[in-house]
Amino acid sequence: DAVIASPTYNIARLHGTIRPIAHLDLYRLSSLQELEEIGYEHYFYDFSCVVIEWFEKIPEFESLRPQNATIVLVHLEFSSDPNRRKVTFEKL
């Protein structure tokens, strides 16, 4: 049970060592140019799993991702209990 911190301030973060997961948080990005500046291609092609938060901030994202990639949307629902969340997965 490891704590996984959001990379919001770093934009990109790696988790794990044997098969690392790339975790990108695009919240602070506002353009395709900024996405290119962080070298997004490296994350798409060098890691078997890439978790991306706020991908909708970059409208061109859909055309940039590898077309053979499996996309799974993760939906979080919060409740009045701060210790409970409902998580659902949707494969596109």
Order of alpha helices (4+ residues) and beta strands (2+ residues): beta-beta-alpha-alpha-beta-alpha-beta-beta
